[in-house]
Amino acid sequence: MDSQEMMMYNAAAASFGAAYVIIVLAVIVVALVGLWKMFTKAGKPGWAAIVPFYNMYCLFEMSFGNGWLFLLTFVPCVGAVFQIILCFKLAKAFGQGIGFGFGLFFLTPIFYMILGFGSADYIGPNA
């Protein structure tokens, strides 16, 4: 392999990496915008969406009624189970069904946008 081929491979790898970073940043922005609107719909401050642990506290408070349950996400295995349950409880808190919970689990940023900008109203954790 000569130096020209090596430069071509390096350029291709760099452009793939740059495209990947741009896509990841776009997904993060979409998720934050949807989360911000979802929080304001539920009566929480929108800026809470960008504060790392406080946003999880707010999500658990909106879904379970007790925000401190988010600490269980730090326990191995228990955390994964509680994250799954959170998706379904959050869908229920906005008056949506089990299918919407699966959407929140598999396509989180898109379904945050649907909850934030859609017609779903926040009805609380005991819905």
N, C-alpha and C positions, 0 to 999 in steps of 0.2 A: 504494500500500500504506500503510495507516494504522498507527499505533503499536501498536494492539491486535493486528493480524495479525502484526506484527514480533515482538511479545512471545510470541505463540503459536508461531511458528517457532523462536524462540530456546529456548523451553522444550522443544519437541520435540527439537531438536538436543542440548540438554544431557542429556535423559533417554536418548537414544540413546547418547551418549558415555559416560554413567555405566554403562549396561548393558554396553557393549563392554568397559570397564575391568574390570567384575566378572567377565565371562566369561573374559577373558585371565588375570586373577589366579587364577581357579579352575583353568584349564588348567595354569598354572605350578605350583600347589600339587599337583595330581594327578601331574604329571611328577616333582616333587621327592620325593613320598612313594614313588612307584614306584622311582625311582632309589635312594633311601635303602635300601629293602628289597632291591633287586637287589644293591647293594654289600655289605650284610651277608651275603647268601647266598653271595657270592663271597669272603668273608673279608676284605673291605675295611672300614674304618670307615664307619659310616653318615653321619657328619657330612661326609664328603668330597663328598657330593652337593650341598652348598650352597656349597662353595668353588669359585669360578669356574674357574680353570685346572687346579686339582688334580683336579676331577671328570673333565675330559677326559683327563688323564694316566691316571687309574684306569680309565676306559673303554677306552683304547687298550691298557693293560697287561692288562686282562681279555680283550680280543679278539685282540690281536696278540702278546702276550707281552712287548712292548717299549713302555713308556709314552711314551718320548720321541718316538715317531712322531707324536704329536699336534701337534708343531711344524710338520709338513707341512701342517696345515690352514690355516696362515697364508699359504701360497704360493697365489697366484691359480690357478684351474683345478685344480691338484693337490689343493687342500683340498676342493673339492667332490667329486672322485673318491674321496678317502680317507674322506669322511663317508659316502658310499654303501657303500663296502667295509666300513666299520665296522659298519653295520647287519647285513650278512650274516655277518660274522665273529662279532659278538656273539650272533646267533641260534645259530650253530654252537657257540659256547662254552657255551651253555646246552642243547645237545642238540636244537635245533630245526632245521627245514629252511628251504628257500629261500622258501617262502610266508610264513613267520614273519619272514624278513628283509625282505620287501616290506612287511609290516605294520609293522615297526619303522621303515622309511623313510617311509611315508605317514602313519601314526597313532602317532607316537612315544610320546606320554604314555600312551595306552591300553595299548600293548604293553610299556612299562616296568612298568605295574601288573600286567600278566599275568605277566611274568617275575618280578617281586618277590613277588607273592602267590600265584602258581600253583604247580603241582607240579614245574616244571622245576628241575633241579639244575644247579649250575655244575660243568662237567667240565673246563674249562680251554681255553686257546687252541689247543692241539694235538689237539683232539677229532676 
